[in-house]
């Protein structure tokens, strides 16, 4: 399974630096194109996930007319600070899926070393295929066309319970998780309550 939070960057660079990620020219996200290889893959995966749901995870289309944008709800894993949280996220797929990974962003407020302040998820499996130019990740940890939505969601669920503070997206959260664990748990507890309140 891909390691959570492994980010393709120089540790000395600002994680919000737009130069950190480059999508190949010509790739469109959330296009809504039908009758394409990507759309066929996505329909099959959505059908499979609805028939055989992952425990603690639900997903569906944001708009019934667009297979490329999914809403996801992830329940915080047991025995973690995120336990009982009902965290909402969005997956936006490229028109060349599964050759290129989707983007994932939490729409619920999150406090986690591997989630940017704006909700973007930093995890190896969502990084583009190929070699890591910074040398932190093996290409096998990054996205491969054999991966799918289920593998992404399982990795993210695991990431919530097992943060990686070695190359964080949210440096402040990583420092707090490492040096002030009780304060970290209290802050996460606030996001858990907010996520629950947003559902009811």
Secondary structure as UniProt FT lines:
FT   TURN            11..12
FT   TURN            15..16
FT   HELIX           18..20
FT   TURN            25..26
FT   HELIX           37..51
FT   TURN            55..56
FT   STRAND          57..63
FT   TURN            64..65
FT   STRAND          66..75
FT   TURN            78..79
FT   TURN            81..84
FT   STRAND          86..92
FT   TURN            95..98
FT   STRAND          103..106
FT   TURN            113..114
FT   TURN            117..118
FT   STRAND          120..121
FT   HELIX           124..126
FT   TURN            133..134
FT   HELIX           139..141
FT   TURN            145..146
FT   HELIX           149..161
FT   HELIX           171..179
FT   HELIX           181..199
//
